[in-house]
Amino acid sequence: MDNSETKSAGPIEPASDHSENAAQCAASNLLDFAAQLAGLAEDLKALAARPIEPIPLAALDPF
């Protein structure tokens, strides 16, 4: 790579900046995942509160 290519690539950030960015991204992803899990838990709790109703056998007969 010559100097013109180096300049066009932008400034070089220290590795600590990249590590901090990666840590922030990972934390954000974990928070998103936790929110999805909380939503799933609420859905499961609502489903668990509903009674299970039997399906009549006539409804299963394809003929």
DSSP file (Angstrom, degrees, kcal/mol; ACC not computed):
  #  RESIDUE AA STRUCTURE BP1 BP2  ACC     N-H-->O    O-->H-N    N-H-->O    O-->H-N    TCO  KAPPA ALPHA  PHI   PSI    X-CA   Y-CA   Z-CA
    1    1 A M              0   0    0      0, 0.0     2,-0.1     0, 0.0     0, 0.0   0.000 360.0 360.0 360.0 129.3    0.0    0.0    0.0
    2    2 A D     >  -     0   0    0      1,-0.1     4,-1.8     4,-0.0     3,-0.5  -0.325 360.0 -91.1 -90.0 179.9    1.5    3.4   -0.9
    3    3 A N  H  > S+     0   0    0      1,-0.2     4,-2.3     2,-0.2     5,-0.2   0.838 123.5  57.5 -62.8 -34.8    0.9    6.7    1.0
    4    4 A S  H  > S+     0   0    0      1,-0.2     4,-1.6     2,-0.2    -1,-0.2   0.877 108.4  47.4 -65.1 -35.5   -2.1    7.7   -1.1
    5    5 A E  H  > S+     0   0    0     -3,-0.5     4,-1.0     2,-0.2    -1,-0.2   0.873 110.3  52.6 -71.1 -36.8   -3.9    4.4   -0.1
    6    6 A T  H >< S+     0   0    0     -4,-1.8     3,-0.5     1,-0.2     4,-0.3   0.918 110.0  47.7 -64.8 -44.0   -2.9    4.9    3.6
    7    7 A K  H >< S+     0   0    0     -4,-2.3     3,-1.1     1,-0.2    -1,-0.2   0.870 109.1  53.5 -66.1 -37.2   -4.3    8.5    3.7
    8    8 A S  H 3< S+     0   0    0     -4,-1.6    -1,-0.2     1,-0.2    -2,-0.2   0.705  96.1  68.5 -73.6 -17.6   -7.6    7.4    2.0
    9    9 A A  T << S-     0   0    0     -4,-1.0    -1,-0.2    -3,-0.5    -2,-0.2   0.641 106.3-123.7 -75.7 -13.1   -8.2    4.7    4.6
   10   10 A G    <   -     0   0    0     -3,-1.1    -1,-0.2    -4,-0.3    -2,-0.0  -0.261  45.7 -32.1  95.4 174.8   -8.7    7.3    7.3
   11   11 A P        -     0   0    0      0, 0.0     2,-0.6     0, 0.0    -4,-0.0  -0.323  62.1-117.5 -68.4 149.4   -7.1    7.9   10.7
   12   12 A I        -     0   0    0     -2,-0.0    -2,-0.1     0, 0.0    -3,-0.0  -0.778  27.7-148.7 -89.5 124.7   -5.7    4.9   12.6
   13   13 A E        -     0   0    0     -2,-0.6     5,-0.1     1,-0.1     0, 0.0  -0.684  23.6-103.5 -92.3 146.2   -7.4    4.5   15.9
   14   14 A P    >>  -     0   0    0      0, 0.0     4,-1.3     0, 0.0     3,-0.9  -0.296  30.9-114.2 -62.2 153.0   -5.6    3.0   18.9
   15   15 A A  H 3> S+     0   0    0      1,-0.3     4,-2.4     2,-0.2     5,-0.2   0.823 115.1  63.3 -59.9 -31.6   -6.5   -0.6   19.7
   16   16 A S  H 3> S+     0   0    0      1,-0.2     4,-2.4     2,-0.2    -1,-0.3   0.862  99.8  53.5 -63.5 -34.1   -8.0    0.5   23.0
   17   17 A D  H <> S+     0   0    0     -3,-0.9     4,-2.5     2,-0.2    -1,-0.2   0.914 109.6  47.8 -64.6 -42.2  -10.7    2.5   21.1
   18   18 A H  H  X S+     0   0    0     -4,-1.3     4,-2.5     2,-0.2    -2,-0.2   0.895 111.5  50.5 -65.9 -39.2  -11.6   -0.6   19.1
   19   19 A S  H  X S+     0   0    0     -4,-2.4     4,-2.4     2,-0.2    -2,-0.2   0.907 111.0  48.4 -64.7 -41.1  -11.8   -2.7   22.2
   20   20 A E  H  X S+     0   0    0     -4,-2.4     4,-2.4     2,-0.2    -2,-0.2   0.913 112.0  49.1 -65.7 -42.1  -14.0   -0.1   23.8
   21   21 A N  H  X S+     0   0    0     -4,-2.5     4,-2.4     1,-0.2    -2,-0.2   0.911 111.8  49.1 -62.6 -41.9  -16.2    0.0   20.7
   22   22 A A  H  X S+     0   0    0     -4,-2.5     4,-2.5     2,-0.2    -2,-0.2   0.901 111.1  49.9 -64.8 -40.6  -16.4   -3.8   20.7
   23   23 A A  H  X S+     0   0    0     -4,-2.4     4,-2.4     2,-0.2    -2,-0.2   0.900 111.4  48.4 -65.1 -41.1  -17.3   -3.9   24.4
   24   24 A Q  H  X S+     0   0    0     -4,-2.4     4,-2.3     2,-0.2    -2,-0.2   0.903 112.3  49.0 -65.6 -40.6  -20.1   -1.3   23.9
   25   25 A C  H  X S+     0   0    0     -4,-2.4     4,-2.5     2,-0.2    -2,-0.2   0.917 111.9  48.5 -64.0 -44.0  -21.5   -3.2   21.0
   26   26 A A  H  X S+     0   0    0     -4,-2.5     4,-2.4     2,-0.2    -2,-0.2   0.904 111.5  49.8 -63.7 -41.4  -21.4   -6.5   22.9
   27   27 A A  H  X S+     0   0    0     -4,-2.4     4,-2.2     2,-0.2    -1,-0.2   0.904 111.0  49.4 -64.4 -40.9  -23.1   -4.8   25.9
   28   28 A S  H  X S+     0   0    0     -4,-2.3     4,-2.3     2,-0.2    -2,-0.2   0.914 111.0  49.6 -63.8 -42.7  -25.8   -3.4   23.6
   29   29 A N  H  X S+     0   0    0     -4,-2.5     4,-2.4     1,-0.2    -2,-0.2   0.897 110.4  50.7 -63.1 -40.1  -26.3   -6.8   22.0
   30   30 A L  H  X S+     0   0    0     -4,-2.4     4,-2.6     2,-0.2    -1,-0.2   0.891 109.6  50.2 -65.3 -39.2  -26.7   -8.4   25.4
   31   31 A L  H  X S+     0   0    0     -4,-2.2     4,-2.2     2,-0.2    -2,-0.2   0.910 111.1  49.0 -65.2 -41.0  -29.2   -5.8   26.5
   32   32 A D  H  X S+     0   0    0     -4,-2.3     4,-2.1     2,-0.2    -2,-0.2   0.921 112.5  48.3 -62.0 -43.7  -31.2   -6.4   23.3
   33   33 A F  H  X S+     0   0    0     -4,-2.4     4,-2.5     1,-0.2    -2,-0.2   0.902 110.1  51.4 -63.8 -42.0  -31.1  -10.2   23.9
   34   34 A A  H  X S+     0   0    0     -4,-2.6     4,-2.3     1,-0.2    -1,-0.2   0.891 109.1  51.0 -62.7 -39.5  -32.2   -9.7   27.6
   35   35 A A  H  X S+     0   0    0     -4,-2.2     4,-2.1     2,-0.2    -1,-0.2   0.896 110.0  49.6 -65.3 -39.6  -35.1   -7.6   26.4
   36   36 A Q  H  X S+     0   0    0     -4,-2.1     4,-2.4     2,-0.2    -2,-0.2   0.909 110.9  49.8 -64.7 -41.7  -36.1  -10.3   23.9
   37   37 A L  H  X S+     0   0    0     -4,-2.5     4,-2.5     2,-0.2    -2,-0.2   0.893 109.1  51.9 -63.8 -39.4  -35.9  -13.0   26.7
   38   38 A A  H  X S+     0   0    0     -4,-2.3     4,-2.0     2,-0.2    -1,-0.2   0.909 110.3  48.7 -64.0 -41.1  -38.0  -10.9   29.0
   39   39 A G  H  X S+     0   0    0     -4,-2.1     4,-2.2     2,-0.2    -2,-0.2   0.905 111.0  50.1 -63.6 -41.7  -40.6  -10.6   26.3
   40   40 A L  H  X S+     0   0    0     -4,-2.4     4,-2.7     2,-0.2    -2,-0.2   0.899 108.4  53.0 -63.1 -40.9  -40.5  -14.3   25.6
   41   41 A A  H  X S+     0   0    0     -4,-2.5     4,-2.3     1,-0.2    -1,-0.2   0.902 108.9  49.5 -61.7 -41.3  -41.0  -14.9   29.4
   42   42 A E  H  X S+     0   0    0     -4,-2.0     4,-2.2     2,-0.2    -1,-0.2   0.915 111.1  49.5 -63.7 -42.6  -44.0  -12.7   29.4
   43   43 A D  H  X S+     0   0    0     -4,-2.2     4,-2.3     1,-0.2    -2,-0.2   0.917 112.1  48.0 -61.7 -43.4  -45.5  -14.6   26.4
   44   44 A L  H  X S+     0   0    0     -4,-2.7     4,-2.5     1,-0.2    -1,-0.2   0.879 109.8  52.3 -65.7 -37.6  -44.8  -17.9   28.1
   45   45 A K  H  X S+     0   0    0     -4,-2.3     4,-1.2     2,-0.2    -1,-0.2   0.904 110.4  48.5 -65.2 -40.2  -46.4  -16.7   31.3
   46   46 A A  H  X S+     0   0    0     -4,-2.2     4,-0.6     1,-0.2     3,-0.2   0.903 112.6  48.2 -66.1 -40.5  -49.5  -15.6   29.4
   47   47 A L  H >< S+     0   0    0     -4,-2.3     3,-0.9     1,-0.2    -2,-0.2   0.893 108.1  54.6 -66.0 -38.7  -49.7  -19.0   27.6
   48   48 A A  H 3< S+     0   0    0     -4,-2.5    -1,-0.2     1,-0.2    -2,-0.2   0.783 103.1  57.4 -66.2 -26.3  -49.3  -20.9   30.9
   49   49 A A  H 3< S+     0   0    0     -4,-1.2    -1,-0.2    -3,-0.2    -2,-0.2   0.683  90.8  87.1 -78.8 -17.7  -52.2  -19.0   32.4
   50   50 A R  S << S-     0   0    0     -3,-0.9     2,-0.1    -4,-0.6     3,-0.0  -0.636  84.6-116.8 -84.1 138.7  -54.6  -20.2   29.6
   51   51 A P        -     0   0    0      0, 0.0     2,-0.6     0, 0.0    -1,-0.1  -0.407  26.2-114.8 -71.3 150.4  -56.3  -23.5   30.0
   52   52 A I        -     0   0    0     -4,-0.1    -4,-0.0    -2,-0.1     0, 0.0  -0.769  30.8-156.6 -86.1 122.1  -55.5  -26.3   27.6
   53   53 A E        -     0   0    0     -2,-0.6     2,-0.1     1,-0.0    -3,-0.0  -0.857  16.8-120.4-102.4 131.8  -58.6  -27.1   25.6
   54   54 A P        -     0   0    0      0, 0.0    -1,-0.0     0, 0.0     3,-0.0  -0.391  21.8-126.2 -68.8 146.7  -58.9  -30.6   24.0
   55   55 A I        -     0   0    0     -2,-0.1     5,-0.1     1,-0.0     2,-0.0  -0.825  28.1-116.6 -91.8 125.4  -59.3  -30.7   20.2
   56   56 A P    >>  -     0   0    0      0, 0.0     3,-1.1     0, 0.0     4,-0.6  -0.346  17.3-128.4 -60.5 140.7  -62.4  -32.7   19.2
   57   57 A L  H >> S+     0   0    0      1,-0.3     3,-1.1     2,-0.2     4,-0.7   0.816 106.7  64.8 -61.3 -30.3  -61.4  -35.8   17.1
   58   58 A A  H >4 S+     0   0    0      1,-0.3     3,-0.6     2,-0.2    -1,-0.3   0.821  95.6  58.5 -62.6 -30.0  -63.9  -34.8   14.4
   59   59 A A  H <4 S+     0   0    0     -3,-1.1    -1,-0.3     1,-0.2    -2,-0.2   0.738 104.3  51.4 -71.5 -21.2  -61.8  -31.7   13.8
   60   60 A L  H << S+     0   0    0     -3,-1.1    -1,-0.2    -4,-0.6    -2,-0.2   0.620  84.1 101.8 -88.8 -14.0  -58.8  -33.9   13.0
   61   61 A D    <<  -     0   0    0     -4,-0.7    -3,-0.0    -3,-0.6    -4,-0.0  -0.605  56.2-162.7 -76.1 115.0  -60.6  -36.1   10.5
   62   62 A P              0   0    0      0, 0.0    -1,-0.2     0, 0.0    -4,-0.0   0.616 360.0 360.0 -74.9 -10.2  -59.6  -35.0    7.0
   63   63 A F              0   0    0      0, 0.0    -2,-0.1     0, 0.0     0, 0.0   0.439 360.0 360.0-100.6 360.0  -62.5  -36.7    5.3
